[in-house]
Amino acid sequence: MKILLFFIGNIAQFLPLVLFFVFFRKINKIVELRVVFLYVLVSLITNILLVVLNNYASLVISISAIIEYAFFSAFFYICIQNKKFKNLILSLSVLNICFEVFTLFLHKKNFDFWATLITAVLVLIYCIFFFYEEISKTETLLIYQSYTFWVATGCIIYLAGTLFLFLYTSDMEDKQKSSLWVIDIVFEIIKNIFFSVAFVVGKNSKKIAAPAYFDDDTNMFKKSF
């Protein structure tokens, strides 16, 4: 079963990359999807490094956690229209990355605990504001017809699904030898499938300008939820 999951996981890892090149002419100018493509590519390189640099697996995982947060933050920074919240994402991202780099250099054993917890909480907050904007838009376009919806949903499922796994294994020297690590593989597969759907949806999407409602810096913070 575990071997089958590894096989499916490898296929799922390559699928978004293949689809990006298949639909390259139609989606290469979509900045959000280019960010997703780079993230998936870096994730693939990370998995290769985990095999090649097995003795430094913990360091590779720690650095990849910082990079992962940077990509997710960049994606939502681009997607979200409200300027005040965009500035908030930028400020929080700078603070969080500086904190994670500082913690990493301190060689804290519980680095994964803080990196995973903070990343999950912040990105889930970004997701909430993203979906708030999406459902508040006046276009008749169904939300699942948007490539950003599939990416955001993939992020939510992946982060929520792997959060407790990383917290539970935070004190383990070699996480990948844990029998629980198959959970990470499952959610990696789901994430990459959702990202793949985003590329398929993106090839038929036309960039729609944000309604004037979102140009107002203050509307989201003045309106009650």
PyMOL commands that place a pseudoatom at each C-alpha (Angstrom):
pseudoatom trace, name=CA, resn=MET, resi=1, chain=A, elem=C, hetatm=0, pos=[0.000, 0.000, 0.000]
pseudoatom trace, name=CA, resn=LYS, resi=2, chain=A, elem=C, hetatm=0, pos=[2.803, 2.388, 0.945]
pseudoatom trace, name=CA, resn=ILE, resi=3, chain=A, elem=C, hetatm=0, pos=[4.668, 1.636, -2.303]
pseudoatom trace, name=CA, resn=LEU, resi=4, chain=A, elem=C, hetatm=0, pos=[1.483, 2.327, -4.273]
pseudoatom trace, name=CA, resn=LEU, resi=5, chain=A, elem=C, hetatm=0, pos=[1.053, 5.672, -2.506]
pseudoatom trace, name=CA, resn=PHE, resi=6, chain=A, elem=C, hetatm=0, pos=[4.656, 6.614, -3.305]
pseudoatom trace, name=CA, resn=PHE, resi=7, chain=A, elem=C, hetatm=0, pos=[4.027, 5.731, -6.960]
pseudoatom trace, name=CA, resn=ILE, resi=8, chain=A, elem=C, hetatm=0, pos=[0.815, 7.769, -7.125]
pseudoatom trace, name=CA, resn=GLY, resi=9, chain=A, elem=C, hetatm=0, pos=[2.527, 10.583, -5.234]
pseudoatom trace, name=CA, resn=ASN, resi=10, chain=A, elem=C, hetatm=0, pos=[5.321, 10.772, -7.804]
pseudoatom trace, name=CA, resn=ILE, resi=11, chain=A, elem=C, hetatm=0, pos=[2.826, 10.897, -10.658]
pseudoatom trace, name=CA, resn=ALA, resi=12, chain=A, elem=C, hetatm=0, pos=[0.808, 13.593, -8.864]
pseudoatom trace, name=CA, resn=GLN, resi=13, chain=A, elem=C, hetatm=0, pos=[4.029, 15.574, -8.305]
pseudoatom trace, name=CA, resn=PHE, resi=14, chain=A, elem=C, hetatm=0, pos=[4.796, 15.693, -12.015]
pseudoatom trace, name=CA, resn=LEU, resi=15, chain=A, elem=C, hetatm=0, pos=[1.203, 16.213, -13.188]
pseudoatom trace, name=CA, resn=PRO, resi=16, chain=A, elem=C, hetatm=0, pos=[0.968, 20.003, -12.505]
pseudoatom trace, name=CA, resn=LEU, resi=17, chain=A, elem=C, hetatm=0, pos=[4.370, 20.535, -14.151]
pseudoatom trace, name=CA, resn=VAL, resi=18, chain=A, elem=C, hetatm=0, pos=[3.346, 18.587, -17.255]
pseudoatom trace, name=CA, resn=LEU, resi=19, chain=A, elem=C, hetatm=0, pos=[0.013, 20.418, -17.519]
pseudoatom trace, name=CA, resn=PHE, resi=20, chain=A, elem=C, hetatm=0, pos=[1.737, 23.787, -17.185]
pseudoatom trace, name=CA, resn=PHE, resi=21, chain=A, elem=C, hetatm=0, pos=[3.869, 23.040, -20.239]
pseudoatom trace, name=CA, resn=VAL, resi=22, chain=A, elem=C, hetatm=0, pos=[0.936, 21.479, -22.134]
pseudoatom trace, name=CA, resn=PHE, resi=23, chain=A, elem=C, hetatm=0, pos=[-1.136, 24.655, -21.678]
pseudoatom trace, name=CA, resn=PHE, resi=24, chain=A, elem=C, hetatm=0, pos=[1.881, 26.971, -21.608]
pseudoatom trace, name=CA, resn=ARG, resi=25, chain=A, elem=C, hetatm=0, pos=[0.677, 29.309, -24.361]
pseudoatom trace, name=CA, resn=LYS, resi=26, chain=A, elem=C, hetatm=0, pos=[-2.646, 29.896, -22.622]
pseudoatom trace, name=CA, resn=ILE, resi=27, chain=A, elem=C, hetatm=0, pos=[-1.542, 30.179, -18.994]
pseudoatom trace, name=CA, resn=ASN, resi=28, chain=A, elem=C, hetatm=0, pos=[2.065, 31.369, -19.018]
pseudoatom trace, name=CA, resn=LYS, resi=29, chain=A, elem=C, hetatm=0, pos=[0.942, 34.988, -18.571]
pseudoatom trace, name=CA, resn=ILE, resi=30, chain=A, elem=C, hetatm=0, pos=[-1.210, 34.181, -15.537]
pseudoatom trace, name=CA, resn=VAL, resi=31, chain=A, elem=C, hetatm=0, pos=[1.039, 35.254, -12.668]
pseudoatom trace, name=CA, resn=GLU, resi=32, chain=A, elem=C, hetatm=0, pos=[-0.781, 33.209, -10.015]
pseudoatom trace, name=CA, resn=LEU, resi=33, chain=A, elem=C, hetatm=0, pos=[-0.293, 29.984, -11.951]
pseudoatom trace, name=CA, resn=ARG, resi=34, chain=A, elem=C, hetatm=0, pos=[3.348, 30.786, -12.582]
pseudoatom trace, name=CA, resn=VAL, resi=35, chain=A, elem=C, hetatm=0, pos=[3.799, 31.077, -8.805]
pseudoatom trace, name=CA, resn=VAL, resi=36, chain=A, elem=C, hetatm=0, pos=[2.110, 27.691, -8.348]
pseudoatom trace, name=CA, resn=PHE, resi=37, chain=A, elem=C, hetatm=0, pos=[4.313, 26.169, -11.049]
pseudoatom trace, name=CA, resn=LEU, resi=38, chain=A, elem=C, hetatm=0, pos=[7.484, 27.431, -9.344]
pseudoatom trace, name=CA, resn=TYR, resi=39, chain=A, elem=C, hetatm=0, pos=[6.240, 26.146, -5.996]
pseudoatom trace, name=CA, resn=VAL, resi=40, chain=A, elem=C, hetatm=0, pos=[5.572, 22.656, -7.391]
pseudoatom trace, name=CA, resn=LEU, resi=41, chain=A, elem=C, hetatm=0, pos=[8.966, 22.678, -9.116]
pseudoatom trace, name=CA, resn=VAL, resi=42, chain=A, elem=C, hetatm=0, pos=[10.740, 23.636, -5.879]
pseudoatom trace, name=CA, resn=SER, resi=43, chain=A, elem=C, hetatm=0, pos=[8.772, 20.934, -4.022]
pseudoatom trace, name=CA, resn=LEU, resi=44, chain=A, elem=C, hetatm=0, pos=[9.981, 18.362, -6.544]
pseudoatom trace, name=CA, resn=ILE, resi=45, chain=A, elem=C, hetatm=0, pos=[13.579, 19.518, -6.134]
pseudoatom trace, name=CA, resn=THR, resi=46, chain=A, elem=C, hetatm=0, pos=[13.142, 19.326, -2.348]
pseudoatom trace, name=CA, resn=ASN, resi=47, chain=A, elem=C, hetatm=0, pos=[11.968, 15.710, -2.564]
pseudoatom trace, name=CA, resn=ILE, resi=48, chain=A, elem=C, hetatm=0, pos=[15.010, 14.863, -4.669]
pseudoatom trace, name=CA, resn=LEU, resi=49, chain=A, elem=C, hetatm=0, pos=[17.307, 16.558, -2.152]
pseudoatom trace, name=CA, resn=LEU, resi=50, chain=A, elem=C, hetatm=0, pos=[15.711, 14.574, 0.675]
pseudoatom trace, name=CA, resn=VAL, resi=51, chain=A, elem=C, hetatm=0, pos=[16.890, 11.415, -1.050]
pseudoatom trace, name=CA, resn=VAL, resi=52, chain=A, elem=C, hetatm=0, pos=[20.315, 12.702, -2.092]
pseudoatom trace, name=CA, resn=LEU, resi=53, chain=A, elem=C, hetatm=0, pos=[21.064, 14.524, 1.169]
pseudoatom trace, name=CA, resn=ASN, resi=54, chain=A, elem=C, hetatm=0, pos=[19.506, 11.992, 3.500]
pseudoatom trace, name=CA, resn=ASN, resi=55, chain=A, elem=C, hetatm=0, pos=[21.823, 12.963, 6.368]
pseudoatom trace, name=CA, resn=TYR, resi=56, chain=A, elem=C, hetatm=0, pos=[20.590, 16.540, 6.153]
pseudoatom trace, name=CA, resn=ALA, resi=57, chain=A, elem=C, hetatm=0, pos=[16.892, 15.709, 5.724]
pseudoatom trace, name=CA, resn=SER, resi=58, chain=A, elem=C, hetatm=0, pos=[15.864, 17.768, 8.754]
pseudoatom trace, name=CA, resn=LEU, resi=59, chain=A, elem=C, hetatm=0, pos=[17.612, 20.869, 7.403]
pseudoatom trace, name=CA, resn=VAL, resi=60, chain=A, elem=C, hetatm=0, pos=[16.091, 20.393, 3.940]
pseudoatom trace, name=CA, resn=ILE, resi=61, chain=A, elem=C, hetatm=0, pos=[12.602, 20.061, 5.424]
pseudoatom trace, name=CA, resn=SER, resi=62, chain=A, elem=C, hetatm=0, pos=[13.120, 23.177, 7.557]
pseudoatom trace, name=CA, resn=ILE, resi=63, chain=A, elem=C, hetatm=0, pos=[14.291, 25.311, 4.641]
pseudoatom trace, name=CA, resn=SER, resi=64, chain=A, elem=C, hetatm=0, pos=[11.501, 23.999, 2.398]
pseudoatom trace, name=CA, resn=ALA, resi=65, chain=A, elem=C, hetatm=0, pos=[8.954, 25.033, 5.067]
pseudoatom trace, name=CA, resn=ILE, resi=66, chain=A, elem=C, hetatm=0, pos=[10.161, 28.641, 4.812]
pseudoatom trace, name=CA, resn=ILE, resi=67, chain=A, elem=C, hetatm=0, pos=[10.093, 28.547, 1.010]
pseudoatom trace, name=CA, resn=GLU, resi=68, chain=A, elem=C, hetatm=0, pos=[6.623, 26.987, 1.036]
pseudoatom trace, name=CA, resn=TYR, resi=69, chain=A, elem=C, hetatm=0, pos=[5.253, 29.808, 3.172]
pseudoatom trace, name=CA, resn=ALA, resi=70, chain=A, elem=C, hetatm=0, pos=[6.873, 32.373, 0.864]
pseudoatom trace, name=CA, resn=PHE, resi=71, chain=A, elem=C, hetatm=0, pos=[5.171, 30.888, -2.209]
pseudoatom trace, name=CA, resn=PHE, resi=72, chain=A, elem=C, hetatm=0, pos=[1.756, 30.587, -0.553]
pseudoatom trace, name=CA, resn=SER, resi=73, chain=A, elem=C, hetatm=0, pos=[1.973, 34.166, 0.705]
pseudoatom trace, name=CA, resn=ALA, resi=74, chain=A, elem=C, hetatm=0, pos=[2.992, 35.415, -2.741]
pseudoatom trace, name=CA, resn=PHE, resi=75, chain=A, elem=C, hetatm=0, pos=[0.018, 33.634, -4.304]
pseudoatom trace, name=CA, resn=PHE, resi=76, chain=A, elem=C, hetatm=0, pos=[-2.533, 35.197, -1.960]
pseudoatom trace, name=CA, resn=TYR, resi=77, chain=A, elem=C, hetatm=0, pos=[-0.822, 38.582, -2.115]
pseudoatom trace, name=CA, resn=ILE, resi=78, chain=A, elem=C, hetatm=0, pos=[-1.384, 38.552, -5.878]
pseudoatom trace, name=CA, resn=CYS, resi=79, chain=A, elem=C, hetatm=0, pos=[-4.956, 37.232, -5.675]
pseudoatom trace, name=CA, resn=ILE, resi=80, chain=A, elem=C, hetatm=0, pos=[-6.344, 39.449, -2.922]
pseudoatom trace, name=CA, resn=GLN, resi=81, chain=A, elem=C, hetatm=0, pos=[-7.424, 42.892, -4.108]
pseudoatom trace, name=CA, resn=ASN, resi=82, chain=A, elem=C, hetatm=0, pos=[-7.885, 44.806, -0.877]
pseudoatom trace, name=CA, resn=LYS, resi=83, chain=A, elem=C, hetatm=0, pos=[-4.793, 46.990, -0.500]
pseudoatom trace, name=CA, resn=LYS, resi=84, chain=A, elem=C, hetatm=0, pos=[-4.822, 47.093, 3.284]
pseudoatom trace, name=CA, resn=PHE, resi=85, chain=A, elem=C, hetatm=0, pos=[-4.886, 43.348, 3.519]
pseudoatom trace, name=CA, resn=LYS, resi=86, chain=A, elem=C, hetatm=0, pos=[-2.202, 43.051, 0.838]
pseudoatom trace, name=CA, resn=ASN, resi=87, chain=A, elem=C, hetatm=0, pos=[0.001, 45.281, 2.991]
pseudoatom trace, name=CA, resn=LEU, resi=88, chain=A, elem=C, hetatm=0, pos=[-0.856, 43.133, 5.998]
pseudoatom trace, name=CA, resn=ILE, resi=89, chain=A, elem=C, hetatm=0, pos=[0.216, 39.978, 4.133]
pseudoatom trace, name=CA, resn=LEU, resi=90, chain=A, elem=C, hetatm=0, pos=[3.471, 41.657, 3.148]
pseudoatom trace, name=CA, resn=SER, resi=91, chain=A, elem=C, hetatm=0, pos=[4.211, 42.791, 6.702]
pseudoatom trace, name=CA, resn=LEU, resi=92, chain=A, elem=C, hetatm=0, pos=[3.337, 39.446, 8.270]
pseudoatom trace, name=CA, resn=SER, resi=93, chain=A, elem=C, hetatm=0, pos=[5.365, 37.583, 5.652]
pseudoatom trace, name=CA, resn=VAL, resi=94, chain=A, elem=C, hetatm=0, pos=[8.502, 39.638, 6.287]
pseudoatom trace, name=CA, resn=LEU, resi=95, chain=A, elem=C, hetatm=0, pos=[8.152, 39.180, 10.058]
pseudoatom trace, name=CA, resn=ASN, resi=96, chain=A, elem=C, hetatm=0, pos=[7.381, 35.472, 9.800]
pseudoatom trace, name=CA, resn=ILE, resi=97, chain=A, elem=C, hetatm=0, pos=[10.214, 34.658, 7.388]
pseudoatom trace, name=CA, resn=CYS, resi=98, chain=A, elem=C, hetatm=0, pos=[12.697, 36.612, 9.510]
pseudoatom trace, name=CA, resn=PHE, resi=99, chain=A, elem=C, hetatm=0, pos=[11.469, 34.765, 12.613]
pseudoatom trace, name=CA, resn=GLU, resi=100, chain=A, elem=C, hetatm=0, pos=[11.701, 31.357, 10.926]
pseudoatom trace, name=CA, resn=VAL, resi=101, chain=A, elem=C, hetatm=0, pos=[15.195, 32.028, 9.538]
pseudoatom trace, name=CA, resn=PHE, resi=102, chain=A, elem=C, hetatm=0, pos=[16.336, 33.235, 12.977]
pseudoatom trace, name=CA, resn=THR, resi=103, chain=A, elem=C, hetatm=0, pos=[14.833, 30.161, 14.657]
pseudoatom trace, name=CA, resn=LEU, resi=104, chain=A, elem=C, hetatm=0, pos=[16.423, 27.881, 12.066]
pseudoatom trace, name=CA, resn=PHE, resi=105, chain=A, elem=C, hetatm=0, pos=[19.892, 29.280, 12.712]
pseudoatom trace, name=CA, resn=LEU, resi=106, chain=A, elem=C, hetatm=0, pos=[19.382, 28.724, 16.429]
pseudoatom trace, name=CA, resn=HIS, resi=107, chain=A, elem=C, hetatm=0, pos=[19.103, 25.014, 15.584]
pseudoatom trace, name=CA, resn=LYS, resi=108, chain=A, elem=C, hetatm=0, pos=[15.970, 24.621, 17.622]
pseudoatom trace, name=CA, resn=LYS, resi=109, chain=A, elem=C, hetatm=0, pos=[14.698, 21.031, 17.672]
pseudoatom trace, name=CA, resn=ASN, resi=110, chain=A, elem=C, hetatm=0, pos=[11.114, 22.241, 17.643]
pseudoatom trace, name=CA, resn=PHE, resi=111, chain=A, elem=C, hetatm=0, pos=[11.618, 24.441, 14.578]
pseudoatom trace, name=CA, resn=ASP, resi=112, chain=A, elem=C, hetatm=0, pos=[9.060, 22.390, 12.602]
pseudoatom trace, name=CA, resn=PHE, resi=113, chain=A, elem=C, hetatm=0, pos=[6.493, 23.008, 15.338]
pseudoatom trace, name=CA, resn=TRP, resi=114, chain=A, elem=C, hetatm=0, pos=[6.684, 26.796, 15.016]
pseudoatom trace, name=CA, resn=ALA, resi=115, chain=A, elem=C, hetatm=0, pos=[7.240, 26.882, 11.244]
pseudoatom trace, name=CA, resn=THR, resi=116, chain=A, elem=C, hetatm=0, pos=[4.298, 24.594, 10.527]
pseudoatom trace, name=CA, resn=LEU, resi=117, chain=A, elem=C, hetatm=0, pos=[1.961, 26.146, 13.084]
pseudoatom trace, name=CA, resn=ILE, resi=118, chain=A, elem=C, hetatm=0, pos=[2.586, 29.762, 12.031]
pseudoatom trace, name=CA, resn=THR, resi=119, chain=A, elem=C, hetatm=0, pos=[2.501, 28.927, 8.314]
pseudoatom trace, name=CA, resn=ALA, resi=120, chain=A, elem=C, hetatm=0, pos=[-0.787, 27.039, 8.636]
pseudoatom trace, name=CA, resn=VAL, resi=121, chain=A, elem=C, hetatm=0, pos=[-2.461, 29.749, 10.749]
pseudoatom trace, name=CA, resn=LEU, resi=122, chain=A, elem=C, hetatm=0, pos=[-1.353, 32.665, 8.547]
pseudoatom trace, name=CA, resn=VAL, resi=123, chain=A, elem=C, hetatm=0, pos=[-2.127, 30.974, 5.232]
pseudoatom trace, name=CA, resn=LEU, resi=124, chain=A, elem=C, hetatm=0, pos=[-5.541, 29.842, 6.479]
pseudoatom trace, name=CA, resn=ILE, resi=125, chain=A, elem=C, hetatm=0, pos=[-6.257, 33.470, 7.444]
pseudoatom trace, name=CA, resn=TYR, resi=126, chain=A, elem=C, hetatm=0, pos=[-5.248, 34.528, 3.933]
pseudoatom trace, name=CA, resn=CYS, resi=127, chain=A, elem=C, hetatm=0, pos=[-7.619, 31.879, 2.575]
pseudoatom trace, name=CA, resn=ILE, resi=128, chain=A, elem=C, hetatm=0, pos=[-10.508, 33.241, 4.628]
pseudoatom trace, name=CA, resn=PHE, resi=129, chain=A, elem=C, hetatm=0, pos=[-10.053, 36.756, 3.222]
pseudoatom trace, name=CA, resn=PHE, resi=130, chain=A, elem=C, hetatm=0, pos=[-9.564, 35.362, -0.268]
pseudoatom trace, name=CA, resn=PHE, resi=131, chain=A, elem=C, hetatm=0, pos=[-12.873, 33.475, -0.166]
pseudoatom trace, name=CA, resn=TYR, resi=132, chain=A, elem=C, hetatm=0, pos=[-14.596, 36.471, 1.420]
pseudoatom trace, name=CA, resn=GLU, resi=133, chain=A, elem=C, hetatm=0, pos=[-13.606, 38.553, -1.587]
pseudoatom trace, name=CA, resn=GLU, resi=134, chain=A, elem=C, hetatm=0, pos=[-14.554, 35.826, -4.038]
pseudoatom trace, name=CA, resn=ILE, resi=135, chain=A, elem=C, hetatm=0, pos=[-18.089, 35.332, -2.724]
pseudoatom trace, name=CA, resn=SER, resi=136, chain=A, elem=C, hetatm=0, pos=[-18.567, 39.115, -2.487]
pseudoatom trace, name=CA, resn=LYS, resi=137, chain=A, elem=C, hetatm=0, pos=[-17.805, 39.739, -6.151]
pseudoatom trace, name=CA, resn=THR, resi=138, chain=A, elem=C, hetatm=0, pos=[-20.684, 40.719, -8.404]
pseudoatom trace, name=CA, resn=GLU, resi=139, chain=A, elem=C, hetatm=0, pos=[-19.685, 38.534, -11.380]
pseudoatom trace, name=CA, resn=THR, resi=140, chain=A, elem=C, hetatm=0, pos=[-21.963, 35.617, -12.218]
pseudoatom trace, name=CA, resn=LEU, resi=141, chain=A, elem=C, hetatm=0, pos=[-18.948, 33.352, -12.703]
pseudoatom trace, name=CA, resn=LEU, resi=142, chain=A, elem=C, hetatm=0, pos=[-19.229, 30.338, -10.409]
pseudoatom trace, name=CA, resn=ILE, resi=143, chain=A, elem=C, hetatm=0, pos=[-16.410, 30.195, -7.906]
pseudoatom trace, name=CA, resn=TYR, resi=144, chain=A, elem=C, hetatm=0, pos=[-15.275, 26.716, -8.960]
pseudoatom trace, name=CA, resn=GLN, resi=145, chain=A, elem=C, hetatm=0, pos=[-14.726, 28.047, -12.485]
pseudoatom trace, name=CA, resn=SER, resi=146, chain=A, elem=C, hetatm=0, pos=[-11.849, 30.135, -11.145]
pseudoatom trace, name=CA, resn=TYR, resi=147, chain=A, elem=C, hetatm=0, pos=[-8.344, 28.656, -11.130]
pseudoatom trace, name=CA, resn=THR, resi=148, chain=A, elem=C, hetatm=0, pos=[-7.550, 30.575, -7.941]
pseudoatom trace, name=CA, resn=PHE, resi=149, chain=A, elem=C, hetatm=0, pos=[-10.351, 28.697, -6.160]
pseudoatom trace, name=CA, resn=TRP, resi=150, chain=A, elem=C, hetatm=0, pos=[-8.701, 25.346, -6.858]
pseudoatom trace, name=CA, resn=VAL, resi=151, chain=A, elem=C, hetatm=0, pos=[-5.291, 26.536, -5.704]
pseudoatom trace, name=CA, resn=ALA, resi=152, chain=A, elem=C, hetatm=0, pos=[-6.679, 28.076, -2.495]
pseudoatom trace, name=CA, resn=THR, resi=153, chain=A, elem=C, hetatm=0, pos=[-8.727, 24.954, -1.737]
pseudoatom trace, name=CA, resn=GLY, resi=154, chain=A, elem=C, hetatm=0, pos=[-5.685, 22.774, -2.333]
pseudoatom trace, name=CA, resn=CYS, resi=155, chain=A, elem=C, hetatm=0, pos=[-3.716, 24.914, 0.136]
pseudoatom trace, name=CA, resn=ILE, resi=156, chain=A, elem=C, hetatm=0, pos=[-6.437, 24.641, 2.794]
pseudoatom trace, name=CA, resn=ILE, resi=157, chain=A, elem=C, hetatm=0, pos=[-6.748, 20.854, 2.533]
pseudoatom trace, name=CA, resn=TYR, resi=158, chain=A, elem=C, hetatm=0, pos=[-2.988, 20.338, 2.447]
pseudoatom trace, name=CA, resn=LEU, resi=159, chain=A, elem=C, hetatm=0, pos=[-2.176, 22.612, 5.400]
pseudoatom trace, name=CA, resn=ALA, resi=160, chain=A, elem=C, hetatm=0, pos=[-5.084, 21.460, 7.549]
pseudoatom trace, name=CA, resn=GLY, resi=161, chain=A, elem=C, hetatm=0, pos=[-4.332, 17.820, 6.798]
pseudoatom trace, name=CA, resn=THR, resi=162, chain=A, elem=C, hetatm=0, pos=[-0.600, 17.908, 7.498]
pseudoatom trace, name=CA, resn=LEU, resi=163, chain=A, elem=C, hetatm=0, pos=[-0.586, 20.376, 10.410]
pseudoatom trace, name=CA, resn=PHE, resi=164, chain=A, elem=C, hetatm=0, pos=[-1.161, 17.828, 13.172]
pseudoatom trace, name=CA, resn=LEU, resi=165, chain=A, elem=C, hetatm=0, pos=[1.192, 15.347, 11.499]
pseudoatom trace, name=CA, resn=PHE, resi=166, chain=A, elem=C, hetatm=0, pos=[4.085, 17.813, 11.658]
pseudoatom trace, name=CA, resn=LEU, resi=167, chain=A, elem=C, hetatm=0, pos=[3.228, 18.809, 15.212]
pseudoatom trace, name=CA, resn=TYR, resi=168, chain=A, elem=C, hetatm=0, pos=[3.016, 15.189, 16.330]
pseudoatom trace, name=CA, resn=THR, resi=169, chain=A, elem=C, hetatm=0, pos=[6.363, 14.294, 14.729]
pseudoatom trace, name=CA, resn=SER, resi=170, chain=A, elem=C, hetatm=0, pos=[8.142, 17.546, 15.662]
pseudoatom trace, name=CA, resn=ASP, resi=171, chain=A, elem=C, hetatm=0, pos=[10.472, 15.788, 18.120]
pseudoatom trace, name=CA, resn=MET, resi=172, chain=A, elem=C, hetatm=0, pos=[11.416, 12.957, 15.770]
pseudoatom trace, name=CA, resn=GLU, resi=173, chain=A, elem=C, hetatm=0, pos=[14.929, 12.966, 14.348]
pseudoatom trace, name=CA, resn=ASP, resi=174, chain=A, elem=C, hetatm=0, pos=[13.874, 11.342, 11.065]
pseudoatom trace, name=CA, resn=LYS, resi=175, chain=A, elem=C, hetatm=0, pos=[10.252, 12.134, 10.300]
pseudoatom trace, name=CA, resn=GLN, resi=176, chain=A, elem=C, hetatm=0, pos=[10.206, 10.224, 7.043]
pseudoatom trace, name=CA, resn=LYS, resi=177, chain=A, elem=C, hetatm=0, pos=[10.745, 6.913, 8.835]
pseudoatom trace, name=CA, resn=SER, resi=178, chain=A, elem=C, hetatm=0, pos=[7.565, 7.422, 10.815]
pseudoatom trace, name=CA, resn=SER, resi=179, chain=A, elem=C, hetatm=0, pos=[4.654, 5.197, 9.788]
pseudoatom trace, name=CA, resn=LEU, resi=180, chain=A, elem=C, hetatm=0, pos=[2.492, 8.314, 9.984]
pseudoatom trace, name=CA, resn=TRP, resi=181, chain=A, elem=C, hetatm=0, pos=[4.346, 9.897, 7.082]
pseudoatom trace, name=CA, resn=VAL, resi=182, chain=A, elem=C, hetatm=0, pos=[1.937, 8.266, 4.602]
pseudoatom trace, name=CA, resn=ILE, resi=183, chain=A, elem=C, hetatm=0, pos=[-0.548, 10.917, 5.737]
pseudoatom trace, name=CA, resn=ASP, resi=184, chain=A, elem=C, hetatm=0, pos=[1.734, 13.583, 4.296]
pseudoatom trace, name=CA, resn=ILE, resi=185, chain=A, elem=C, hetatm=0, pos=[1.937, 11.651, 1.018]
pseudoatom trace, name=CA, resn=VAL, resi=186, chain=A, elem=C, hetatm=0, pos=[-1.876, 11.461, 0.801]
pseudoatom trace, name=CA, resn=PHE, resi=187, chain=A, elem=C, hetatm=0, pos=[-2.328, 15.194, 1.299]
pseudoatom trace, name=CA, resn=GLU, resi=188, chain=A, elem=C, hetatm=0, pos=[0.539, 15.951, -1.088]
pseudoatom trace, name=CA, resn=ILE, resi=189, chain=A, elem=C, hetatm=0, pos=[-1.346, 13.949, -3.724]
pseudoatom trace, name=CA, resn=ILE, resi=190, chain=A, elem=C, hetatm=0, pos=[-4.595, 15.821, -3.033]
pseudoatom trace, name=CA, resn=LYS, resi=191, chain=A, elem=C, hetatm=0, pos=[-2.791, 19.184, -3.175]
pseudoatom trace, name=CA, resn=ASN, resi=192, chain=A, elem=C, hetatm=0, pos=[-1.148, 18.409, -6.514]
pseudoatom trace, name=CA, resn=ILE, resi=193, chain=A, elem=C, hetatm=0, pos=[-4.423, 17.149, -7.984]
pseudoatom trace, name=CA, resn=PHE, resi=194, chain=A, elem=C, hetatm=0, pos=[-6.123, 20.422, -7.034]
pseudoatom trace, name=CA, resn=PHE, resi=195, chain=A, elem=C, hetatm=0, pos=[-3.213, 22.394, -8.507]
pseudoatom trace, name=CA, resn=SER, resi=196, chain=A, elem=C, hetatm=0, pos=[-3.494, 20.335, -11.689]
pseudoatom trace, name=CA, resn=VAL, resi=197, chain=A, elem=C, hetatm=0, pos=[-7.196, 21.165, -11.929]
pseudoatom trace, name=CA, resn=ALA, resi=198, chain=A, elem=C, hetatm=0, pos=[-6.247, 24.844, -11.536]
pseudoatom trace, name=CA, resn=PHE, resi=199, chain=A, elem=C, hetatm=0, pos=[-4.035, 24.628, -14.642]
pseudoatom trace, name=CA, resn=VAL, resi=200, chain=A, elem=C, hetatm=0, pos=[-6.814, 22.938, -16.615]
pseudoatom trace, name=CA, resn=VAL, resi=201, chain=A, elem=C, hetatm=0, pos=[-9.348, 25.569, -15.514]
pseudoatom trace, name=CA, resn=GLY, resi=202, chain=A, elem=C, hetatm=0, pos=[-6.803, 28.348, -16.098]
pseudoatom trace, name=CA, resn=LYS, resi=203, chain=A, elem=C, hetatm=0, pos=[-6.456, 27.570, -19.814]
pseudoatom trace, name=CA, resn=ASN, resi=204, chain=A, elem=C, hetatm=0, pos=[-10.104, 28.550, -20.324]
pseudoatom trace, name=CA, resn=SER, resi=205, chain=A, elem=C, hetatm=0, pos=[-10.099, 31.500, -17.965]
pseudoatom trace, name=CA, resn=LYS, resi=206, chain=A, elem=C, hetatm=0, pos=[-10.029, 35.147, -18.875]
pseudoatom trace, name=CA, resn=LYS, resi=207, chain=A, elem=C, hetatm=0, pos=[-8.565, 37.559, -16.399]
pseudoatom trace, name=CA, resn=ILE, resi=208, chain=A, elem=C, hetatm=0, pos=[-11.439, 39.615, -14.997]
pseudoatom trace, name=CA, resn=ALA, resi=209, chain=A, elem=C, hetatm=0, pos=[-10.664, 43.007, -13.546]
pseudoatom trace, name=CA, resn=ALA, resi=210, chain=A, elem=C, hetatm=0, pos=[-11.550, 43.334, -9.907]
pseudoatom trace, name=CA, resn=PRO, resi=211, chain=A, elem=C, hetatm=0, pos=[-14.789, 45.252, -9.315]
pseudoatom trace, name=CA, resn=ALA, resi=212, chain=A, elem=C, hetatm=0, pos=[-14.578, 48.763, -7.951]
pseudoatom trace, name=CA, resn=TYR, resi=213, chain=A, elem=C, hetatm=0, pos=[-15.819, 47.379, -4.641]
pseudoatom trace, name=CA, resn=PHE, resi=214, chain=A, elem=C, hetatm=0, pos=[-12.366, 45.962, -3.952]
pseudoatom trace, name=CA, resn=ASP, resi=215, chain=A, elem=C, hetatm=0, pos=[-10.478, 49.085, -4.938]
pseudoatom trace, name=CA, resn=ASP, resi=216, chain=A, elem=C, hetatm=0, pos=[-11.693, 50.706, -1.764]
pseudoatom trace, name=CA, resn=ASP, resi=217, chain=A, elem=C, hetatm=0, pos=[-8.977, 50.136, 0.841]
pseudoatom trace, name=CA, resn=THR, resi=218, chain=A, elem=C, hetatm=0, pos=[-11.310, 50.405, 3.767]
pseudoatom trace, name=CA, resn=ASN, resi=219, chain=A, elem=C, hetatm=0, pos=[-14.393, 48.400, 2.735]
pseudoatom trace, name=CA, resn=MET, resi=220, chain=A, elem=C, hetatm=0, pos=[-13.315, 45.001, 4.041]
pseudoatom trace, name=CA, resn=PHE, resi=221, chain=A, elem=C, hetatm=0, pos=[-12.319, 46.266, 7.441]
pseudoatom trace, name=CA, resn=LYS, resi=222, chain=A, elem=C, hetatm=0, pos=[-15.301, 48.557, 7.888]
pseudoatom trace, name=CA, resn=LYS, resi=223, chain=A, elem=C, hetatm=0, pos=[-17.875, 45.994, 6.795]
pseudoatom trace, name=CA, resn=SER, resi=224, chain=A, elem=C, hetatm=0, pos=[-18.780, 43.418, 9.396]
pseudoatom trace, name=CA, resn=PHE, resi=225, chain=A, elem=C, hetatm=0, pos=[-18.599, 39.738, 8.519]
for i in range(1, 225): cmd.bond("trace and resi %d" % i, "trace and resi %d" % (i + 1))
show_as sticks, trace
zoom trace
